[in-house]
Amino acid sequence: MQTALQRAVDLILTGDRELVSILLTTARVSLSSSLIALLLGVPLGLWLGSCRFGGRRALVILNRTLMGTPPVVCGLFLYLLFSGAGPLGGMKLLFTVEIMVLAQVLLITPLVVGHLETCAAEVAPAVRETALGLGLGRWRTLLLLANECVYPIFSAYLLAFSRAIAEVGAVSMVGGAIAWKTNVMTTAIMQYTNRGNFTLGIALGLVLMAASLLVNLCVSLLQRGLSR
């Protein structure tokens, strides 16, 4: 075990080609999906948290249900949709990075929406009162609300990114964990551990834990700034 750990550290320090390829694919998928989820989730979350209309409660419950969607269910849905016999099979997206990004967007966007909806609901009454006094329109009121939720927006992105980088079920089903193409850290750890290649698995695990630690430190700093 100690020898495998030492070799894993050597792989990281020397920049092993296969390790770098996996890390770059992981970064591409996770950064793309988390940014798209942020762009989609922030407006929806602010809207749900600040507006009052018929059916709002049903939408909130639906989003909270989607927040708990099992990744394998999402993967199965996309696999059936984009497989050769599926209605979108002609797009030939199965086993590509693009469909992996799509799978993660479907999984993490509800998390961003739920996070922003909760935060916006707390500050919306005060923002609405201020906007009314200043005579602001609907869009400028929404921008004012977004400004008041700037820390929650950053923390929502970090939450989305950490969820994306740790996801394994959906991306393995639709991406296929193809070496040098769609293999990300989580799928590669499973794949190489099953093969008995503990060195590369440990190296990827160390990088994944380091990334998780960095994200959690950023969230902690944001929370501290928010509390002040």
C-alpha angles and dihedrals in degrees: 000000000000091000091051090050092051091049090048091054089048090053090054094046095046094045099238110215096231092046091050091049091053092047093050092050090048092050092048094050098041098043093046095047095044093049092048090046089051093051091049099037103046097061092042093048094048090047094050092045098047106034129075117207141135112286095022093118090052091052091049091051091047092051092048089051090052089050087067097046109139109242092229090058090053090047092049092050093052093042092055091043097051102030120111091266094042126100092252097038091113090070089068094214097138113115093016134115090244095064090045088057090048091051092052092046090056090050102044104034092077088053091056092045092050093047094050093041091058094046095044092050089060098051101028097089093055092043091048091052092049092048091050091053092049093045094238122169126235097270095046089048089054090050090050089051091049089052090053090050097048095119093047089050091055092045090048089056092050089048091051093047094049090049091048096048092050097046117114113154102066098035092050092052098047099028098044093215091259113184115250090006119051104002112123129182098269096046092043092053090055093043098049094040090055088051092051093248095135095161096068091037092055092046091053091045091054092051091047092051091048090052091048091050091050092050092048091050090052091049090049092051091049092050090050091051091048092051090055 
